């Protein structure tokens, strides 16, 4: 489990560090889509965002302090809660776009429609938890 968290942190660090070549401005805001909360009454949702969310905080802090971007640029991020729900996730992608995010990280449960939206907005997206593989009968 710890090895997986380190790989996630490393992937986020590389992704965030590469953004300076894609954007122009003083501060680049990353839209972070996570499922760390439950909707009222839904006690079944396991909230995977609780164990993942520390990585982005660490990565952004490390980049800003130890690996500064060129020309004095900085990174920050804004959190968008999805509750593990695809429709909420799609809505949050659109709302983050209206906030002029430079890129998306997440979501962890679904990403097909969200990635198509990000592509339509011409913004990069990295989904940090691959979807479960469904094997077809042969």
C-alpha positions in Angstrom: 0.0 0.0 0.0 2.8 2.4 0.9 4.5 1.7 -2.5 1.3 2.5 -4.3 1.0 5.9 -2.4 4.6 6.7 -3.3 4.0 5.9 -7.0 0.9 8.1 -6.9 2.8 11.0 -5.3 5.6 10.6 -7.9 3.1 10.6 -10.8 1.4 13.7 -9.5 4.7 15.4 -8.9 5.8 14.7 -12.5 2.4 15.8 -13.9 2.3 19.0 -11.9 5.9 19.8 -12.7 5.3 19.5 -16.4 2.4 22.1 -16.4 4.6 25.2 -16.6 5.2 24.5 -20.3 1.4 24.4 -21.0 0.2 27.6 -19.4 1.1 31.3 -19.0 0.6 33.2 -15.8 1.8 33.7 -12.3 -0.2 30.9 -10.5 -1.6 27.8 -12.1 -4.6 26.2 -10.5 -5.2 22.5 -10.7 -8.7 21.2 -10.4 -8.6 18.2 -8.1 -11.6 15.9 -8.4 -11.9 13.5 -5.4 -14.4 11.3 -3.6 -13.6 11.9 0.0 -17.1 12.6 1.3 -20.3 10.6 1.5 -23.7 12.0 0.4 -26.1 12.2 3.4 -27.6 8.7 4.0 -25.0 6.9 1.9 -23.0 4.8 4.4 -21.8 2.4 1.7 -19.4 4.7 -0.2 -15.8 3.9 0.9 -14.4 7.4 0.2 -11.1 6.5 -1.5 -10.2 10.1 -1.7 -9.4 10.1 2.0 -6.3 8.0 1.4 -5.2 9.7 -1.8 -5.7 13.4 -1.2 -2.6 14.0 0.8 -0.4 13.4 -2.3 -1.5 16.5 -4.2 -0.9 18.7 -1.1 2.6 17.3 -0.7 3.4 17.5 -4.5 2.2 21.1 -4.9 4.1 22.2 -1.8 7.3 20.4 -2.8 7.2 21.9 -6.3 6.6 25.4 -5.0 9.3 25.1 -2.3 12.0 22.8 -3.7 11.5 22.7 -7.5 10.2 26.2 -8.4 8.7 26.7 -11.8 10.4 29.0 -14.3 9.8 32.7 -14.2 8.4 32.6 -10.6 5.3 30.7 -11.4 3.5 28.9 -8.7 1.0 26.0 -8.4 -2.1 25.7 -6.3 -5.2 23.5 -6.4 -8.9 23.6 -5.7 -10.8 20.6 -4.5 -14.0 19.5 -6.2 -16.0 16.7 -4.3 -17.6 14.1 -6.5 -19.1 11.8 -3.8 -18.0 8.9 -6.1 -20.9 9.8 -8.4 -20.3 10.1 -12.2 -22.9 12.9 -12.8 -21.5 14.9 -9.9 -18.0 14.4 -11.3 -19.1 15.6 -14.8 -20.7 18.7 -13.2 -17.5 19.4 -11.2 -15.3 19.2 -14.3 -17.5 21.8 -16.0 -17.6 24.0 -12.8 -13.8 23.8 -12.5 -13.4 24.9 -16.2 -15.4 28.1 -15.4 -12.8 28.7 -12.7 -10.0 28.7 -15.3 -8.1 25.7 -14.0 -5.0 24.8 -15.9 -5.5 21.0 -15.6 -7.4 18.3 -13.8 -6.3 15.5 -11.5 -8.9 12.8 -10.9 -11.5 11.6 -10.6 -10.9 8.2 -9.2 -14.1 6.3 -9.9 -15.0 7.3 -13.5 -13.1 9.3 -16.1 -14.4 8.5 -19.6 -16.9 11.4 -19.9 -14.8 13.7 -17.7 -11.7 13.1 -19.9 -13.8 13.8 -23.1 -14.8 17.1 -21.5 -11.3 18.0 -20.5 -10.2 17.2 -24.1 -13.0 19.5 -25.4 -11.7 22.3 -23.1 -8.1 21.5 -24.4 -7.0 20.9 -20.8 -4.8 18.0 -19.6 -6.3 15.4 -17.2 -4.7 12.7 -15.2 -6.9 10.1 -13.5 -5.0 8.6 -10.6 -6.9 5.4 -10.1 -7.5 3.2 -13.2 -11.0 1.8 -13.7 -11.6 -1.8 -12.9 -11.0 -4.1 -15.9 -14.0 -6.0 -17.0 -13.1 -9.1 -19.0 -15.5 -10.3 -21.8 -16.4 -13.9 -22.2 -14.3 -15.4 -25.0 
